[in-house]
Amino acid sequence: MAGCRVSFPQLGNYHAPLEVLFTMGFEVEYIVPPPVTNRTLALGSHHSPESVCAPFKYTLGNFIETIESGADTLIQAGGVCRLGYYGELQAQILADLGYEVRFINLAGMKKLSPLEVYSRLKQLNPKVSLKRIAKSLPVVLKMVEYMDEVEDYIRKNVGFACKEGLFEQTHAEFLSDLRTVRSRNYLDRMYRNYRQRFRNIAVSKPKNPLRVGIVGEFYTVMAPFSNHFIEKELAAMGIVVDRWLNISNSLLHPPKKIKERVKPYTRYPMGATSMATISRALELAKKGYDGIIHLKSFGCTPEVDAMPVLQNISRDYKIPILFFSFDTQTSETGFKTRLEAFYDMIMTKKASQRQTACSGTFSR
Ligand code: SF4
């Protein structure tokens, strides 16, 4: 292994495939970022410009904690919004704070050829061959897909588990075992084994459960701490949770013809995840979901632009939409109160729909 200790900001559970990519592909040590906590946010907020969106603060705090854990090389991804400028600014802030780390900024990666990306990442370990990295990629990409499939299944069933905590415990074991994977065969076998274990977990699901879809901004949707663990809250209310946004759906298999699908509601792309938000909300409305929850960071312009469009979808399909805008000061009590009120509302609506359906049957 080369001497470098590399890390990347925490996002969901994707540290598992990243660890495999860096250890197996680049032959460098990967420092798993510490879980995001109040301290992460306090550190990030303290050293960030006040008006910047929350993902900047979370990732900066996470970088500082990762350096404290021993990382000497940090990677920041680019993005199609102001995320593209984050890397430069964060590198400067860390340097001003006196941290001597190497910062690899992949901003503008979408415009780079695979060879240019390779040459930037080769700084991690100049001795590593392209062949070796290429060998690790199919394992890493498949791992991401398997993880996303498993988490999708959990979201739809965890609220109905007969034995509390079994899904969470099996999921933690799955993530821990993923970190040991070094070949595609082993990964496939492990996945099949866990898929069976998840399917064997007894659930008691009503015939027509409440179904809620989550849409919104990339980081806020995928980083549970930043959205106050909303998926867990919804599951505890006995709700089937749908969340389309993950790495497989957005980056590995990006949706096609999205502009055509949303044409009745919007003609021009508004940046970042906004078009995917609108497209998914429309799909959920057409599928008859009981409600939609839109999550974003305070000040996220692309998602602010999507909000009036979502309101039009809500009006046309009579589907309630709850909007949450998180910043570093969001009150837990306020969050829970609004979520509970939303739950009461969709529950009452569903009950009255059931009643109407029953009285319709009797009158025939
Ligand atoms: S999508 Fe929004 S919240 Fe996310 S980085 Fe861009 S501006 Fe910030």
Boltz pocket constraint, residues with backbone or C-beta under 6 A from the ligand:
constraints:
  - pocket:
      binder: B
      contacts: [[A, 53], [A, 54], [A, 55], [A, 79], [A, 81], [A, 82], [A, 83], [A, 217], [A, 218], [A, 219], [A, 272], [A, 273], [A, 297], [A, 298], [A, 299], [A, 300], [A, 301], [A, 302], [A, 303]]
      max_distance: 6.0
